[in-house]
Amino acid sequence: MPRVASRARQLESGAEPTASSPARASPRVAMERIEGAAVGRCAASPYLRPLTLHYRQNGTQKSWDFMKTHDSVTILLFNSSQRSLVLVKQFRPAVYANEVERHFPGSLAALDRDSPQVLPGSLPGSAGVTYELCAGLVDQPGLSLEEVACREAWEECGYHLAPSDVRRVATYKSGVGVTGSSQTMFYAEVTDAHRSGPGGGLAEEGELIEVVHLPLDRAQAFADNPDVPKTLGVIFGVSWFLSCVAPGLGPQ
């Protein structure tokens, strides 16, 4: 989550998922309004900590740099009223910085200083916007994974769910070369009646999230399109849904 301080081309079917944010005007415009991007050292963070593991493997001394991070959950929502999968879009600073480096090689190489340095190259804010499943960190003691998933579904997408409404799909390791943290994916079927809030994230935490609906008849093409920036969770979620849930759905 953030500290308060030209989009990808559409599918051949013309189908970018439809926005759904009834109480907020144009969240996309707000999230893509990025100015004064600067990068500096991460001296301290409540979300990650760089460490080095020293170990001996098969008689050879080795070391490996990694990040200690929180585990996380994601939740794939299927809105049966609209026959669509509910995704979110948001600006990801790490994606943006890496896109700047990719377009302007060397942009991050000379930034190993204590004070933030303005990026020598700049891109529109859309370069850092990605499609994702609703997700959140497991960072509050005492909450079950199901409770965390329900909290995120409410905060990000506006759907009110109880832990008994969600189904655990899979638990897997993410970022095995860098973080090794665990992520658990849940699934829930919802209707328009479940949506009693605007979603969009917590304004007090600086979140700017756009809720979008992906029609089922365009889901596979969307997942397969390399020009639409998305997480692996979206691709896995679409594949799992089309294989395990969609065959049992009744006719529209």
C-alpha positions as CSV (number, residue, x, y, z in Angstrom):
1,M,0.0,0.0,0.0
2,P,1.3,3.5,-0.8
3,R,2.7,5.9,1.8
4,V,0.6,9.1,1.8
5,A,3.1,11.8,1.0
6,S,-0.6,5.8,-23.0
7,R,-2.3,2.7,-21.5
8,A,-1.7,-0.8,-23.1
9,R,-3.5,-1.2,-26.3
10,Q,-6.9,-2.8,-26.2
11,L,-7.8,-6.3,-27.2
12,E,-8.7,-6.9,-30.8
13,S,-12.3,-7.2,-29.6
14,G,-12.1,-3.7,-28.3
15,A,-12.3,-5.0,-24.9
16,E,-10.7,-3.4,-22.0
17,P,-12.7,-4.4,-18.9
18,T,-15.4,-1.9,-18.0
19,A,-14.9,0.5,-15.1
20,S,-17.1,0.3,-12.1
21,S,-16.7,3.1,-9.6
22,P,-20.0,4.7,-8.9
23,A,-18.9,7.0,-6.1
24,R,-15.6,8.3,-7.5
25,A,-15.2,10.3,-10.7
26,S,-12.5,9.1,-13.0
27,P,-10.1,7.2,-10.7
28,R,-8.0,6.4,-13.7
29,V,-7.2,10.0,-14.4
30,A,-6.2,10.5,-10.7
31,M,-4.0,7.4,-10.5
32,E,-2.2,8.2,-13.7
33,R,-1.3,11.8,-12.7
34,I,2.3,11.1,-11.7
35,E,4.7,14.0,-11.2
36,G,8.1,14.6,-9.7
37,A,9.2,10.9,-9.7
38,A,12.4,10.5,-7.8
39,V,14.2,7.5,-6.5
40,G,16.5,7.1,-3.4
41,R,17.6,4.5,-0.9
42,C,15.0,2.6,1.2
43,A,16.4,3.3,4.6
44,A,13.5,1.8,6.5
45,S,10.1,0.3,5.6
46,P,7.2,-1.4,7.4
47,Y,6.6,-3.6,4.4
48,L,10.0,-5.1,3.5
49,R,13.5,-5.6,4.9
50,P,16.6,-6.5,2.8
51,L,18.7,-9.3,4.3
52,T,21.4,-11.8,3.3
53,L,21.3,-15.5,4.0
54,H,24.7,-17.1,4.5
55,Y,24.8,-20.9,4.3
56,R,26.8,-23.9,3.2
57,Q,25.4,-26.1,0.5
58,N,27.0,-29.4,-0.4
59,G,30.3,-28.2,1.1
60,T,30.3,-24.8,-0.6
61,Q,29.8,-21.6,1.3
62,K,27.2,-19.4,-0.4
63,S,25.1,-16.3,0.3
64,W,21.8,-15.0,-1.1
65,D,20.2,-11.5,-0.9
66,F,16.5,-11.5,-0.2
67,M,13.6,-9.3,1.1
68,K,11.6,-10.2,4.2
69,T,8.0,-9.3,3.4
70,H,4.5,-10.0,4.6
71,D,2.5,-12.9,3.2
72,S,-0.5,-11.9,1.2
73,V,-3.9,-13.0,-0.1
74,T,-5.8,-12.5,-3.3
75,I,-9.4,-13.0,-4.1
76,L,-11.0,-13.7,-7.5
77,L,-14.6,-12.4,-7.6
78,F,-17.2,-13.5,-10.1
79,N,-20.1,-11.2,-10.4
80,S,-22.9,-13.5,-11.6
81,S,-25.3,-10.5,-12.1
82,Q,-23.0,-9.1,-14.8
83,R,-21.3,-12.4,-15.8
84,S,-17.9,-10.9,-15.3
85,L,-14.8,-11.3,-13.3
86,V,-14.0,-8.4,-11.0
87,L,-10.4,-7.0,-11.3
88,V,-8.7,-3.9,-10.0
89,K,-6.3,-1.5,-11.6
90,Q,-3.7,0.6,-9.8
91,F,-0.4,2.4,-10.2
92,R,2.5,0.4,-9.0
93,P,5.7,2.5,-8.4
94,A,8.0,-0.5,-8.8
95,V,6.5,-1.3,-12.2
96,Y,6.8,2.4,-13.2
97,A,10.5,2.7,-12.1
98,N,11.4,-0.5,-14.0
99,E,9.6,0.7,-17.1
100,V,11.6,3.9,-16.9
101,E,14.8,1.9,-16.6
102,R,13.7,-0.3,-19.6
103,H,13.0,2.7,-21.8
104,F,16.0,4.8,-20.5
105,P,18.7,2.3,-19.6
106,G,20.9,3.5,-16.7
107,S,18.2,5.6,-15.0
108,L,18.4,3.7,-11.8
109,A,22.1,2.8,-11.8
110,A,23.4,6.2,-10.6
111,L,20.8,6.6,-7.9
112,D,22.6,5.0,-5.0
113,R,22.5,8.1,-2.8
114,D,20.9,9.0,0.5
115,S,18.6,11.7,-0.9
116,P,16.0,11.0,-3.6
117,Q,17.2,11.8,-7.1
118,V,14.8,12.8,-9.9
119,L,14.6,10.1,-12.6
120,P,16.5,11.2,-15.7
121,G,13.8,9.8,-17.9
122,S,10.0,10.0,-17.5
123,L,7.0,8.2,-18.8
124,P,3.3,8.8,-18.4
125,G,1.7,7.4,-15.3
126,S,-0.1,4.7,-17.3
127,A,3.3,2.9,-17.7
128,G,3.0,1.9,-14.1
129,V,-0.7,0.8,-14.0
130,T,-1.5,-2.9,-13.9
131,Y,-4.5,-5.1,-13.9
132,E,-4.6,-7.3,-10.8
133,L,-6.8,-9.4,-8.6
134,C,-8.1,-7.8,-5.4
135,A,-5.3,-8.5,-2.9
136,G,-3.8,-7.4,0.4
137,L,-1.0,-8.1,2.9
138,V,-1.4,-10.4,5.9
139,D,-0.2,-7.8,8.4
140,Q,-2.8,-7.7,11.1
141,P,-2.4,-10.2,13.9
142,G,-5.5,-12.1,14.8
143,L,-7.2,-12.1,11.4
144,S,-7.6,-15.4,9.5
145,L,-6.7,-15.4,5.8
146,E,-10.4,-15.6,5.0
147,E,-11.0,-12.4,7.0
148,V,-8.2,-10.6,5.3
149,A,-9.6,-11.6,1.9
150,C,-13.1,-10.3,2.9
151,R,-11.6,-7.0,4.2
152,E,-9.8,-6.5,0.9
153,A,-12.9,-7.3,-1.2
154,W,-14.7,-4.6,0.8
155,E,-12.0,-1.9,0.7
156,E,-10.9,-2.4,-2.9
157,C,-14.1,-3.5,-4.6
158,G,-17.0,-2.6,-2.3
159,Y,-18.3,-6.1,-1.9
160,H,-19.5,-7.2,1.5
161,L,-18.5,-10.8,2.2
162,A,-18.3,-13.1,5.2
163,P,-15.5,-15.7,5.6
164,S,-18.0,-18.4,4.9
165,D,-18.6,-16.9,1.5
166,V,-15.0,-17.5,0.2
167,R,-13.4,-20.6,-1.1
168,R,-9.7,-21.3,-0.8
169,V,-8.2,-22.0,-4.3
170,A,-4.5,-22.4,-3.7
171,T,-1.5,-21.4,-1.7
172,Y,1.8,-20.9,-3.4
173,K,5.2,-19.2,-3.1
174,S,5.6,-15.8,-4.8
175,G,8.9,-14.1,-5.7
176,V,10.9,-17.2,-4.8
177,G,14.2,-15.6,-5.8
178,V,13.6,-12.4,-3.9
179,T,11.0,-12.8,-1.2
180,G,9.9,-16.4,-0.9
181,S,6.6,-15.2,0.7
182,S,3.4,-17.1,0.6
183,Q,0.2,-16.0,-1.2
184,T,-3.2,-17.6,-0.9
185,M,-5.9,-17.2,-3.5
186,F,-9.6,-17.3,-2.6
187,Y,-12.7,-17.3,-4.8
188,A,-16.2,-15.9,-4.2
189,E,-19.3,-15.5,-6.3
190,V,-21.0,-12.2,-5.8
191,T,-24.0,-10.3,-7.2
192,D,-24.7,-6.6,-7.6
193,A,-26.6,-6.9,-4.3
194,H,-23.4,-7.7,-2.5
195,R,-21.9,-4.4,-3.5
196,S,-22.7,-1.8,-0.9
197,G,-19.7,0.4,-1.1
198,P,-17.7,2.2,-3.8
199,G,-14.4,0.3,-3.3
200,G,-11.4,2.0,-4.7
201,G,-9.2,1.5,-1.6
202,L,-8.7,3.5,1.5
203,A,-8.2,7.2,0.8
204,E,-6.6,7.7,4.2
205,E,-3.8,5.3,3.1
206,G,-3.4,7.0,-0.2
207,E,-4.9,4.2,-2.3
208,L,-6.3,5.0,-5.7
209,I,-7.8,1.8,-7.2
210,E,-10.2,1.4,-10.1
211,V,-12.7,-1.5,-10.1
212,V,-13.2,-3.1,-13.5
213,H,-15.3,-5.9,-14.8
214,L,-14.0,-8.4,-17.3
215,P,-16.8,-10.1,-19.3
216,L,-16.4,-13.9,-19.4
217,D,-16.5,-14.1,-23.1
218,R,-13.4,-11.9,-23.3
219,A,-11.5,-13.3,-20.3
220,Q,-9.2,-15.8,-22.1
221,A,-8.2,-13.3,-24.8
222,F,-7.5,-10.8,-22.1
223,A,-5.3,-13.2,-20.1
224,D,-3.4,-14.2,-23.3
225,N,-2.8,-10.6,-24.5
226,P,0.9,-9.7,-23.7
227,D,0.2,-6.1,-24.3
228,V,-2.1,-5.7,-21.4
229,P,0.0,-5.3,-18.2
230,K,-1.3,-7.8,-15.6
231,T,-0.1,-9.9,-12.7
232,L,0.4,-13.7,-12.9
233,G,-2.5,-14.0,-10.4
234,V,-4.9,-12.6,-13.1
235,I,-3.7,-15.2,-15.6
236,F,-3.9,-18.0,-13.1
237,G,-7.2,-16.8,-11.8
238,V,-8.8,-16.7,-15.3
239,S,-7.4,-20.1,-16.2
240,W,-8.7,-21.7,-13.0
241,F,-12.1,-20.1,-13.3
242,L,-12.6,-21.1,-16.9
243,S,-11.5,-24.7,-16.1
244,C,-13.1,-25.2,-12.7
245,V,-16.1,-22.9,-12.5
246,A,-17.3,-21.8,-15.9
247,P,-18.2,-25.3,-17.1
248,G,-20.8,-25.6,-14.3
249,L,-22.5,-22.2,-15.0
250,G,-25.9,-22.2,-16.4
251,P,-26.8,-20.5,-19.7
252,Q,-26.9,-16.7,-19.6
